[in-house]
Amino acid sequence: MKKILVVDDLPDVREILSDFLSMKGFLVSEAENGKAGLEIFEREHPDLAIVDIEMPVMNGLQFTEKVHRQQPDFPIIIITAFIQKYKKADLKKLNIRHVLPKPLDLNKLHEKVQQILG
């Protein structure tokens, strides 16, 4: 069973994503910020992370940078309500290849997860 880490500061978003992904057959862990997410990443070794950008303590870009120092090709789907705020070139520098806008279309998210994890 594939493991997915969901990192978002909004409890409702984490719950919706966790419930949805669990129903699709994935094992899901949750974290409320990048720092907590990094601890779970190092302890549980998930197959994929779904990460919000705008979070307190450690944001999604900082989380991504730290994860990619350890595992440069680790797949991360960035989710954000502020997609226009970030330039594609800046995201590519951090090896971010997957970005989805909030509010999320859960079917598109599932398609992206399936595409990444096979």
QUIGILIN-V316729 format. One record per backbone hydrogen bond with DSSP energy under -0.5 kcal/mol. NH is the residue of the N-H (numbers start at 1). CO is the residue of the C=O. If there is no record, write none. Layout:
BEGIN
NH_CO ; NH_CO
END
This chain:
BEGIN
4_27 ; 5_48 ; 6_4 ; 6_29 ; 7_5 ; 7_50 ; 8_6 ; 8_31 ; 11_9 ; 14_10 ; 15_11 ; 16_12 ; 17_13 ; 18_14 ; 19_15 ; 20_16 ; 21_17 ; 22_18 ; 23_19 ; 24_20 ; 25_22 ; 26_21 ; 27_2 ; 28_26 ; 29_4 ; 31_6 ; 34_58 ; 37_33 ; 38_34 ; 39_35 ; 40_36 ; 41_37 ; 42_38 ; 43_39 ; 44_40 ; 45_40 ; 45_41 ; 47_3 ; 48_3 ; 49_75 ; 50_5 ; 51_49 ; 51_77 ; 52_7 ; 53_79 ; 55_53 ; 58_56 ; 60_53 ; 63_59 ; 64_60 ; 65_61 ; 66_62 ; 67_63 ; 68_64 ; 69_65 ; 70_66 ; 70_67 ; 71_67 ; 74_71 ; 77_49 ; 78_76 ; 78_98 ; 79_51 ; 80_100 ; 85_82 ; 86_83 ; 91_87 ; 92_88 ; 93_89 ; 94_90 ; 94_91 ; 95_92 ; 96_91 ; 97_95 ; 98_76 ; 100_78 ; 102_80 ; 106_104 ; 109_105 ; 110_106 ; 111_107 ; 112_108 ; 113_109 ; 114_110 ; 115_111 ; 116_112 ; 117_113 ; 118_114
END
